[in-house]
Amino acid sequence: MSSWLITNFEGVAGLHGWQWMFLLAGLPCVVLAFVVWGTLADTLDRAKWLSAGEKELLRRDLAVDRDEGTHSLREVLRDLRVTPWRSGTSAWSAACTR
């Protein structure tokens, strides 16, 4: 599909075929972004797809999250649940950049 697009759209509207490929490949994402932006609810009260029980459960969960306070970067980096992930991604990054 890409080769057909690059070949047949060469010079259309003054653009190269590869430029058309990038434009047409990105177009669905841009359209979807505007659809989601227009339809996604920004509060629990506006979320029509949630039942009253689900909204209440989420309100309680959010209240618990707010009551747990904040964490510093130092606390997160010292947390043993985070350290293996951090060292693994660091090793992967180092291997990929060499």
N, CA, C and O of each residue as an XYZ file, in Angstrom:
392
protein
N       0.830     -1.185      0.000
C       0.000      0.000      0.000
C       0.879      1.255      0.000
O       0.616      2.207     -0.735
N       1.918      1.244      0.826
C       2.794      2.418      0.914
C       3.484      2.694     -0.411
O       3.569      3.845     -0.841
N       3.976      1.649     -1.060
C       4.673      1.866     -2.335
C       3.710      2.384     -3.401
O       4.082      3.237     -4.206
N       2.489      1.883     -3.413
C       1.497      2.376     -4.363
C       1.210      3.846     -4.114
O       1.127      4.645     -5.047
N       1.059      4.192     -2.841
C       0.773      5.577     -2.478
C       1.919      6.491     -2.871
O       1.699      7.557     -3.446
N       3.138      6.081     -2.565
C       4.304      6.906     -2.885
C       4.445      7.075     -4.395
O       4.769      8.164     -4.871
N       4.205      6.019     -5.141
C       4.365      6.064     -6.593
C       3.260      6.860     -7.272
O       3.545      7.715     -8.110
N       2.014      6.595     -6.928
C       0.889      7.202     -7.636
C       0.555      8.614     -7.185
O      -0.094      9.348     -7.930
N       0.966      9.010     -6.020
C       0.651     10.355     -5.542
C       1.820     11.320     -5.745
O       1.743     12.474     -5.324
N       2.883     10.874     -6.374
C       4.038     11.728     -6.628
C       3.623     12.935     -7.461
O       3.109     12.785     -8.570
N       3.848     14.128     -6.923
C       3.562     15.355     -7.639
C       2.144     15.878     -7.490
O       1.863     16.986     -7.946
N       1.246     15.135     -6.878
C      -0.132     15.600     -6.689
C      -0.114     16.758     -5.699
O       0.432     16.653     -4.600
N      -0.718     17.855     -6.112
C      -0.801     19.083     -5.299
C       0.587     19.577     -4.897
O       0.741     20.229     -3.865
N       1.582     19.272     -5.699
C       2.928     19.760     -5.430
C       3.669     19.033     -4.318
O       4.711     19.502     -3.860
N       3.145     17.896     -3.879
C       3.788     17.137     -2.808
C       4.399     15.858     -3.369
O       3.918     15.301     -4.356
N       5.455     15.413     -2.727
C       6.062     14.133     -3.082
C       5.187     13.004     -2.537
O       4.372     13.209     -1.637
N       5.373     11.818     -3.095
C       4.592     10.661     -2.658
C       4.791     10.337     -1.189
O       3.837      9.980     -0.498
N       6.031     10.460     -0.701
C       6.282     10.152      0.718
C       5.582     11.153      1.629
O       5.192     10.805      2.743
N       5.419     12.394      1.168
C       4.709     13.387      1.966
C       3.224     13.034      2.056
O       2.605     13.201      3.106
N       2.661     12.549      0.959
C       1.273     12.103      0.972
C       1.094     10.925      1.921
O       0.092     10.833      2.631
N       2.087     10.016      1.926
C       1.993      8.862      2.812
C       1.912      9.308      4.266
O       1.081      8.805      5.021
N       2.765     10.244      4.665
C       2.732     10.731      6.038
C       1.432     11.457      6.356
O       0.874     11.286      7.441
N       0.951     12.257      5.429
C      -0.312     12.973      5.659
C      -1.482     12.013      5.817
O      -2.278     12.147      6.746
N      -1.588     11.049      4.915
C      -2.727     10.123      4.958
C      -2.624      9.130      6.109
O      -3.646      8.676      6.624
N      -1.407      8.789      6.518
C      -1.243      7.880      7.658
C      -1.599      8.579      8.968
O      -2.104      7.938      9.890
N      -1.346      9.865      9.061
C      -1.634     10.604     10.286
C      -3.051     11.125     10.383
O      -3.513     11.460     11.473
N      -3.742     11.200      9.272
C      -5.094     11.771      9.261
C      -6.073     11.056     10.190
O      -6.798     11.741     10.911
N      -6.142      9.722     10.222
C      -7.079      9.066     11.148
C      -6.808      9.406     12.615
O      -7.741      9.543     13.406
N      -5.539      9.542     12.972
C      -5.203      9.887     14.359
C      -5.697     11.285     14.718
O      -6.204     11.504     15.818
N      -5.553     12.211     13.808
C      -5.997     13.582     14.064
C      -7.516     13.629     14.175
O      -8.050     14.283     15.071
N      -8.205     12.953     13.288
C      -9.673     12.911     13.333
C     -10.141     12.265     14.635
O     -11.038     12.784     15.298
N      -9.540     11.140     15.001
C      -9.910     10.457     16.242
C      -9.649     11.335     17.463
O     -10.429     11.317     18.415
N      -8.572     12.095     17.446
C      -8.268     12.981     18.574
C      -9.387     14.002     18.778
O      -9.787     14.261     19.913
N      -9.887     14.577     17.703
C     -10.970     15.553     17.834
C     -12.280     14.888     18.261
O     -13.049     15.476     19.022
N     -12.539     13.679     17.783
C     -13.748     12.956     18.196
C     -13.693     12.656     19.690
O     -14.671     12.880     20.403
N     -12.562     12.154     20.165
C     -12.423     11.837     21.590
C     -12.498     13.104     22.423
O     -13.148     13.120     23.469
N     -11.854     14.145     21.981
C     -11.856     15.422     22.711
C     -13.284     15.945     22.868
O     -13.632     16.499     23.911
N     -14.100     15.771     21.844
C     -15.466     16.266     21.895
C     -16.435     15.387     22.665
O     -17.459     15.872     23.146
N     -16.132     14.103     22.790
C     -17.091     13.193     23.416
C     -16.684     12.687     24.791
O     -17.543     12.233     25.547
N     -15.418     12.750     25.136
C     -14.960     12.225     26.410
C     -15.365     13.154     27.550
O     -15.148     14.364     27.490
N     -15.953     12.571     28.582
C     -16.407     13.357     29.733
C     -15.215     13.752     30.595
O     -14.278     12.971     30.762
N     -15.251     14.967     31.143
C     -14.151     15.430     31.973
C     -14.429     15.302     33.468
O     -13.542     15.556     34.282
N     -15.635     14.917     33.836
C     -15.965     14.673     35.243
C     -16.805     13.400     35.340
O     -17.373     12.927     34.355
N     -16.866     12.865     36.550
C     -17.678     11.659     36.746
C     -19.163     11.929     36.499
O     -19.880     11.061     36.002
N     -19.613     13.117     36.844
C     -21.031     13.437     36.672
C     -21.448     13.449     35.210
O     -22.603     13.170     34.890
N     -20.524     13.767     34.328
C     -20.838     13.831     32.895
C     -20.616     12.504     32.172
O     -20.941     12.391     30.990
N     -20.073     11.507     32.851
C     -19.804     10.203     32.236
C     -21.102      9.401     32.157
O     -21.499      8.747     33.122
N     -21.751      9.459     31.009
C     -23.056      8.821     30.831
C     -22.964      7.302     30.814
O     -23.957      6.627     31.086
N     -21.800      6.753     30.501
C     -21.647      5.306     30.392
C     -21.429      4.622     31.737
O     -21.427      3.393     31.807
N     -21.243      5.400     32.811
C     -21.069      4.823     34.144
C     -22.393      4.799     34.897
O     -23.172      5.749     34.826
N     -22.643      3.712     35.615
C     -23.843      3.649     36.446
C     -23.601      4.469     37.710
O     -22.474      4.881     37.984
N     -24.654      4.702     38.472
C     -24.525      5.474     39.711
C     -23.594      4.763     40.694
O     -22.811      5.415     41.386
N     -23.673      3.439     40.759
C     -22.799      2.667     41.640
C     -21.336      2.767     41.240
O     -20.456      2.881     42.094
N     -21.080      2.722     39.933
C     -19.709      2.845     39.446
C     -19.138      4.232     39.731
O     -17.968      4.370     40.087
N     -19.972      5.253     39.573
C     -19.526      6.615     39.872
C     -19.180      6.760     41.354
O     -18.179      7.388     41.700
N     -19.993      6.188     42.217
C     -19.736      6.267     43.651
C     -18.451      5.518     44.015
O     -17.654      6.004     44.817
N     -18.256      4.357     43.435
C     -17.037      3.585     43.676
C     -15.802      4.374     43.251
O     -14.802      4.399     43.967
N     -15.871      5.010     42.099
C     -14.743      5.823     41.631
C     -14.513      7.032     42.524
O     -13.367      7.408     42.772
N     -15.581      7.642     43.006
C     -15.431      8.783     43.929
C     -14.694      8.354     45.196
O     -13.808      9.063     45.673
N     -15.058      7.200     45.736
C     -14.385      6.691     46.945
C     -12.914      6.385     46.664
O     -12.044      6.724     47.465
N     -12.640      5.750     45.535
C     -11.252      5.431     45.184
C     -10.416      6.704     45.011
O      -9.270      6.764     45.456
N     -10.984      7.699     44.373
C     -10.263      8.959     44.194
C     -10.020      9.661     45.523
O      -8.966     10.267     45.717
N     -10.980      9.587     46.439
C     -10.805     10.199     47.757
C      -9.683      9.512     48.520
O      -8.903     10.179     49.201
N      -9.589      8.197     48.418
C      -8.503      7.464     49.081
C      -7.160      7.860     48.480
O      -6.187      8.052     49.208
N      -7.103      7.984     47.165
C      -5.860      8.386     46.511
C      -5.416      9.776     46.961
O      -4.226     10.014     47.167
N      -6.360     10.680     47.111
C      -6.022     12.037     47.545
C      -5.513     12.050     48.983
O      -4.641     12.847     49.328
N      -6.063     11.163     49.827
C      -5.673     11.118     51.236
C      -4.302     10.492     51.456
O      -3.719     10.672     52.525
N      -3.774      9.770     50.486
C      -2.476      9.124     50.660
C      -1.325     10.107     50.621
O      -0.205      9.740     50.978
N      -1.549     11.324     50.209
C      -0.500     12.339     50.218
C       0.359     12.280     48.963
O       0.015     11.655     47.960
N       1.491     12.961     49.071
C       2.397     13.018     47.935
C       3.676     12.249     48.245
O       3.963     11.947     49.403
N       4.416     11.945     47.235
C       5.664     11.215     47.372
C       6.767     12.005     46.696
O       6.546     12.658     45.675
N       7.944     11.941     47.269
C       9.078     12.624     46.659
C       9.748     11.689     45.654
O       9.543     10.475     45.683
N      10.533     12.262     44.786
C      11.266     11.475     43.808
C      12.228     10.526     44.516
O      12.410      9.388     44.086
N      12.834     10.987     45.584
C      13.760     10.156     46.345
C      13.055      8.902     46.876
O      13.608      7.805     46.806
N      11.834      9.060     47.408
C      11.080      7.909     47.914
C      10.770      6.920     46.798
O      10.855      5.708     46.995
N      10.418      7.426     45.650
C      10.080      6.557     44.519
C      11.309      5.786     44.062
O      11.221      4.586     43.800
N      12.447      6.450     43.961
C      13.659      5.783     43.495
C      14.184      4.763     44.505
O      14.856      3.808     44.118
N      13.890      4.948     45.779
C      14.308      3.995     46.805
C      13.356      2.811     46.946
O      13.693      1.809     47.576
N      12.186      2.929     46.366
C      11.190      1.870     46.449
C      11.668      0.649     45.652
O      11.960      0.763     44.462
N      11.748     -0.497     46.292
C      12.261     -1.699     45.645
C      11.343     -2.205     44.535
O      11.785     -2.952     43.663
N      10.083     -1.809     44.557
C       9.180     -2.221     43.479
C       9.498     -1.476     42.191
O       9.178     -1.958     41.105
N      10.123     -0.308     42.296
C      10.450      0.511     41.132
C      11.853      0.214     40.625
O      12.099      0.270     39.420
N      12.772     -0.100     41.524
C      14.184     -0.237     41.177
C      14.454     -1.265     40.075
O      15.205     -0.946     39.153
N      13.890     -2.479     40.112
C      14.173     -3.423     39.008
C      13.711     -2.889     37.656
O      14.401     -3.064     36.652
N      12.574     -2.253     37.625
C      12.076     -1.688     36.369
C      13.021     -0.606     35.874
O      13.352     -0.546     34.690
N      13.451      0.248     36.798
C      14.325      1.357     36.441
C      15.654      0.836     35.909
O      16.134      1.315     34.881
N      16.257     -0.138     36.591
C      17.554     -0.648     36.144
C      17.410     -1.411     34.826
O      18.311     -1.374     33.988
N      16.301     -2.092     34.642
C      16.081     -2.808     33.387
C      15.939     -1.878     32.203
O      16.493     -2.143     31.137
N      15.210     -0.803     32.373
C      15.052      0.139     31.279
C      16.335      0.897     31.021
O      16.626      1.245     29.877
N      17.112      1.161     32.069
C      18.397      1.828     31.874
C      19.347      0.929     31.081
O      20.036      1.398     30.175
N      19.385     -0.355     31.418
C      20.240     -1.285     30.695
C      19.803     -1.402     29.241
O      20.642     -1.431     28.340
N      18.517     -1.469     29.013
C      17.992     -1.564     27.653
C      18.345     -0.316     26.858
O      18.736     -0.417     25.695
N      18.214      0.857     27.463
C      18.554      2.111     26.795
C      20.026      2.151     26.445
O      20.397      2.560     25.345
N      20.869      1.729     27.376
C      22.312      1.740     27.126
C      22.672      0.772     26.000
O      23.534      1.075     25.175
N      22.023     -0.379     25.962
C      22.326     -1.360     24.919
C      21.882     -0.870     23.547
O      22.541     -1.144     22.544
N      20.789     -0.161     23.501
C      20.249      0.300     22.216
C      21.005      1.494     21.652
O      20.962      1.733     20.445
N      21.689      2.239     22.490
C      22.382      3.432     22.006
C      23.836      3.165     21.642
O      24.533      4.080     21.202
N      24.296      1.969     21.811
C      25.714      1.644     21.502
C      25.857      1.158     20.096
O      26.964      0.841     19.662
